[in-house]
Amino acid sequence: MRDLNLIQNKLKQVFIPSGESASLNDWDLWGPLLLCLVLAITLSLKSSSQAETVFTAVFVIVWCGAAIVTVNSKLLGGKLSFLQSVCILGYCLFPLVAASLLSVIFSFFWARISFSLLGFGWAVYGKLCLLLCEFGNSCLIPIYSLHRVPL
């Protein structure tokens, strides 16, 4: 139950990014592993002939991509440890997992495209907020300020 509570707290942090990053200091890889497995399974359900290939590709791309992004972050002077960064990247898969689950339920093409774009934007926004916390900047980025251009 302790691990499930930690996973739930970290998913809340990704679901609605806030200024508290204390829960991110206790890294774990159970949540990212479960999210990666669910993502790989749901994406491989749609490709019946190459399900094993899709599952393997998603699994390898997620973990190798997390390692590459983490090394890049460390080289740029990030304050998080390697496993903390991999943990945060893994939890930021949650919006993509939610979009893939909705895409399995709804087979309408435009609904699946909408879910995918919304999940991708949500995941990028959550990771951007967490990265800004890592480098000591403000954690909350209002969506409307991204579209403002100074006069």
N, C-alpha and C positions, 0 to 999 in steps of 0.2 A: 504493500500500500504506500510505503514511503516513496518508492520510485515512481509510482503512478501519480502521486501528489506533486512530485517535482516536475514530471512531464506536463501535468496540467498547468502548473504555474508558468512554465516556460512557453507553453502554447498560448496562454493568455498574454504574455509579454509580446509575442509575435502577432497575435490577433489584434491587439490594440497597443501599439508601442507607447510606452510612457517613459518618464524620466528615471524610474528605478531600474538600475541594472544590477542590483545585489543578487538576484536570483541567477544571473548569468555567470557569477563567479563559481558556482557549483556546477561544473560541467558534467555531463553524462552522454553516453552514446546510445542508450536504449531508445530514447525518443526518436532521434534521427534515423536509427536503424529501422524502427517500425514504420516511420513515415516513408522511408526509401523503399521498403518492401511493399507497402500498400500502393505506392506510386507505380512501381515496376509491375505489380500484379494487375492493376487496373489498366495500365497501358498495354500489357500483353494480352488482355482479354479480347481486345478488338482485332488483333491480328492472329487469326487462327492458324495460318500456315507457318508463320515464323514467330510463334509465341516465345520460344526459348531464346531466340536471338534478341528480340525486343527486351525481354526481361534482363538478360545479361548486359545489353548495351545501356539500359537505363541505370542499372546498378553500378556499373563501372564508371559511366559518365558522371554520376552524382558524386561518388566518393573520390575519384581522381580530380574532378573539377573542384571539389571542396579543398583538397590538398593543394592544388595549384593556386587557388585564390588565397588560401591561408599563407602560403609561402610568400606570395606577392605582398600581402598585408604586413607580414613580419619584416620584409625587406624595406617597406615604406615607413617603418617605425611604429607599427601597431603595438599596443600595450598588452593585448591578450596573448595567452599562451596558444600553442598550436592546437591542442585539443579543445580549448574554449572556443576558438574560432570555427573549428569543424563542427562543434556542437551547435553554435548559433546558425551556421549555414544550413545544417540539417533541419533545425526547427523552422527555418524560413521556407522549407519545402511545403509546409502545411497548407498555404493557399493553393499551391499547385495540386496537392493531393485532394483537397476539397473540390477543385475544378475537375479533376479526373474522375472522381466519384460521381459528380453531377453529370458528367459527359457519358458515363456508363448508363445512368438512369434515363437521361433524355437523349434520344438518338437524332433529334432534329439538327441539321448541319449548322444553322446560324446560332442556335442555342449553345452548341458545343464550342463554336468559335468565340462567342461572347464570354462563356465561362472561362475559357482558356486565357483570353486577354485580360479579363478581370483578375484571375488568379495570378497571372504573371505580374501585373501592375501592383497588386497587393503584396506579393512576395518581394518585389524590388523596393517598394516603399518601406516595408518592415525592415529589410536588411540595411537600407540607407539610414534609417533612424538609429539602428543599433550600431552601425559604423560611426556615425557622428558622435554617439556616446563614447565609443572607444577612443576617439581622438580628442575628446574633451569639449566638443561643441554642444550646442543645444540639441536635445534629443527629439523634440517635437518639431516637425516640419509641416506647417499647414499646407494642404494641397493647393490652395488658391495662391500661395506665395510663389509656387513654382512657375506660374504663368505670368507673373508681374515682370514688367521691364521698367527699370528706373528711367525717369525722364531727365 
